[in-house]
Amino acid sequence: MRATLRLFASVQPGRFLEAGNPTGLTGLLTHPAPRSTLLFLYTQTLEKLKALPEHSVYRQSTEALTKHRYSIVESFKAPGYEEWRKKAQETVQKYQGGGMENSESPIRGITNDGSFIVSRLGLDLDERMMEWDGEKVSDGTLEGTRTAKERTNQRFLAQDAQEMNFKQLNWEPEPSLEASQILEMENKIGAGLIEEVIQMAEGELKLVDVMTESKVWEELEEEAPEGQWEYFSRDQHAPGTQEPANK
């Protein structure tokens, strides 16, 4: 049903889904890189779950679901993926020691089969559309010649610019999956459009922090009253048969 909405929303469906196109769901647009995004989110979720005790029911259930969906997403490879991966490996080796560990690098890890986990695509963002984070806007510079004292900080600005150029990594985005591959992935996951799956993964990643802070694995401070959970037991609320009416 969800895939049908996407087809109706697309005027000219092609081999690839165009990023930013309507999906058929209000406010939800086609994601530019669902595979790498999900691999990143699932990896981060599994890493955060390690902070919870192994006997935690929440950790056990979330790990099982996350690993299951991770294996599904990882199994799909876009056309030209192997060629891209070889180039990516060369890029990693070139920047070894300052690439993967560098905060400016989009690489966040490598899977067992050699797939790269990328946190962002390096797309050009319009700062006018970004929400202000409270950072103080710096004052503009004055025109004209500067005194020796006023030129003191220019040396440090030049050093910062050199460091920024050194940290910059020219990373080529991962090839896009075909529309048929995304449809097959959505059917295997069984949770709606891939964009909805990404929203679920983002929500789960935030929820792990909440559950960890709440220490959900600990015992209740007060024991639950007797029979509190009987309502949810099988055949307790709505029995399969009814007693005959009294005559």
C-alpha positions in Angstrom: 0.0 0.0 0.0 2.8 2.4 0.9 4.7 1.6 -2.3 1.6 2.4 -4.3 1.4 5.8 -2.7 4.9 6.5 -3.8 4.1 5.5 -7.4 1.0 7.7 -7.5 3.1 10.6 -6.1 5.8 10.2 -8.8 4.8 11.6 -12.2 7.5 9.9 -14.1 8.8 6.8 -12.2 12.2 5.8 -13.3 15.0 3.4 -12.5 16.1 5.5 -9.5 14.0 7.4 -6.9 14.8 11.1 -7.1 15.7 12.6 -3.7 13.3 15.2 -2.5 10.3 13.9 -4.5 7.0 13.3 -2.7 6.5 9.8 -1.3 2.7 10.1 -1.1 2.8 10.7 2.7 2.4 14.3 3.8 5.7 15.9 4.8 7.8 12.9 4.0 10.1 13.3 1.0 12.3 10.7 -0.8 15.5 10.1 1.1 18.8 10.6 -0.9 20.7 7.7 0.7 18.6 5.3 2.7 21.1 2.4 2.8 24.1 4.3 4.3 21.8 6.2 6.6 20.2 3.1 8.1 23.5 1.3 8.4 24.8 4.3 10.4 21.7 4.6 12.6 21.6 0.9 13.3 25.3 0.8 14.2 24.9 3.7 16.6 21.9 2.0 18.2 23.7 -1.3 18.7 26.7 0.6 20.2 24.5 2.5 22.7 22.6 -0.7 23.7 25.9 -2.1 25.1 25.5 0.3 28.0 22.4 -1.6 29.2 22.8 -4.9 31.0 22.5 -8.1 28.9 19.5 -9.3 30.9 17.5 -6.1 30.0 14.4 -7.1 28.1 14.5 -3.8 26.2 18.1 -4.4 25.1 17.4 -8.0 24.0 14.3 -7.1 21.9 15.8 -4.0 20.4 19.1 -5.7 19.5 17.3 -8.6 17.8 15.1 -6.2 15.7 18.0 -3.9 14.9 20.3 -6.7 13.9 17.6 -8.3 11.7 16.9 -5.0 9.8 20.6 -4.3 9.6 21.3 -7.6 7.9 18.5 -6.9 5.4 19.8 -3.4 4.5 23.4 -4.6 4.3 22.5 -7.3 1.8 21.4 -4.8 -0.9 24.1 -3.4 -3.1 23.6 -0.7 -5.7 24.8 -1.0 -9.3 28.5 0.0 -9.4 28.9 -0.5 -5.6 32.0 -2.6 -5.8 33.8 -0.1 -8.0 32.8 2.7 -5.6 34.0 0.6 -2.6 37.4 0.1 -4.1 37.8 3.8 -4.6 36.6 4.4 -1.1 39.2 2.0 0.3 41.9 3.9 -1.6 40.6 7.1 -0.1 40.6 5.7 3.4 44.2 4.4 3.0 45.2 7.8 1.7 43.8 9.6 4.7 44.7 6.9 7.2 45.5 8.4 10.6 43.5 11.5 9.9 40.5 10.3 8.0 38.2 7.9 9.9 39.1 9.3 13.3 38.7 12.9 12.0 35.4 14.6 12.9 35.4 16.1 9.4 35.4 12.8 7.7 32.0 11.2 6.8 33.3 7.7 7.4 32.1 6.3 10.7 33.0 2.6 10.3 33.3 -0.4 8.1 31.0 -3.5 8.2 32.1 -7.1 8.0 31.7 -7.3 4.3 33.7 -4.1 3.7 30.8 -1.7 3.4 31.4 1.9 4.6 29.1 3.5 7.2 28.7 7.1 6.3 27.1 9.6 8.6 26.4 12.3 6.0 26.6 12.9 2.3 28.5 16.2 2.3 25.7 17.9 0.4 25.7 21.7 0.1 23.4 23.2 2.7 21.7 26.6 2.5 22.5 28.3 5.8 19.5 30.5 5.3 17.3 27.4 5.7 19.0 26.2 8.9 17.7 26.9 12.4 19.7 29.3 14.4 21.5 27.4 17.2 22.1 30.4 19.4 25.7 31.0 18.2 26.8 34.7 18.5 27.1 36.3 15.1 30.6 37.8 14.8 31.1 41.5 14.1 32.1 42.5 10.6 35.6 43.6 9.8 36.4 47.2 9.2 37.7 48.4 5.9 41.1 50.1 5.3 44.6 49.4 6.6 45.2 47.7 9.9 47.7 48.5 12.6 50.3 45.9 13.7 48.3 45.1 16.8 45.1 44.6 14.8 47.0 42.2 12.4 48.1 40.0 15.3 45.2 37.6 15.0 45.6 37.2 11.3 48.4 34.7 11.7 46.1 32.4 13.8 43.3 32.7 11.2 45.7 31.6 8.5 46.7 28.5 10.6 43.0 27.6 11.2 42.4 27.8 7.5 45.3 25.4 6.8 44.0 23.0 9.3 40.5 23.1 7.8 41.9 22.4 4.4 43.9 19.5 5.8 40.8 17.9 7.4 38.6 18.2 4.4 38.0 14.8 2.7 36.8 14.6 -0.8 34.3 11.8 -0.4 32.2 10.4 -3.2 28.6 9.5 -2.2 27.7 5.8 -2.3 25.8 4.8 -5.5 22.0 5.0 -5.2 19.9 1.8 -5.0 17.4 1.2 -7.8 13.7 1.7 -7.1 13.1 -2.0 -7.5 15.8 -2.7 -4.8 14.3 -0.2 -2.4 10.8 -1.8 -3.0 12.2 -5.2 -2.2 13.9 -3.9 0.9 10.7 -2.3 2.1 8.8 -5.6 1.6 11.4 -7.6 3.5 11.5 -5.1 6.4 7.7 -4.8 6.4 7.4 -1.5 8.1 6.2 0.9 5.4 8.3 3.1 3.1 12.0 3.2 3.6 11.7 6.8 4.8 9.4 5.6 7.5 11.9 3.0 8.5 14.5 5.7 8.8 12.2 7.7 11.0 11.7 4.7 13.3 15.5 4.1 13.4 16.1 7.8 14.4 13.4 7.5 17.1 14.9 4.3 18.5 18.3 5.8 18.6 17.0 8.6 20.8 14.9 6.2 22.9 18.0 4.2 23.9 19.3 7.3 25.7 16.0 7.7 27.5 15.8 4.1 28.5 19.4 4.1 29.7 18.8 7.2 31.8 15.6 5.7 33.3 17.4 2.4 34.1 14.4 0.4 32.9 16.2 -2.9 33.8 15.9 -2.2 37.5 13.1 -3.5 39.7 10.1 -1.3 40.4 10.2 0.7 43.6 6.8 -0.5 44.5 5.5 -3.9 43.5 2.6 -4.0 41.0 -0.8 -4.8 42.6 -1.9 -8.4 42.2 -3.8 -9.0 38.9 -2.6 -5.7 37.3 -1.5 -7.4 34.1 -4.2 -10.0 33.8 -6.1 -7.8 31.4 -3.4 -8.4 28.8 -3.4 -12.2 29.3 -4.7 -14.5 26.5 -8.5 -15.3 26.7 -8.9 -13.3 29.9 -10.6 -10.1 28.5 -12.5 -11.6 25.5 -13.0 -15.4 25.9 -13.5 -17.4 22.8 -16.9 -18.8 23.9 -19.9 -17.4 25.7 -22.0 -19.0 28.3 -25.6 -19.6 27.3 -28.1 -17.1 28.5 -30.0 -17.9 31.7 -33.6 -19.0 31.0 
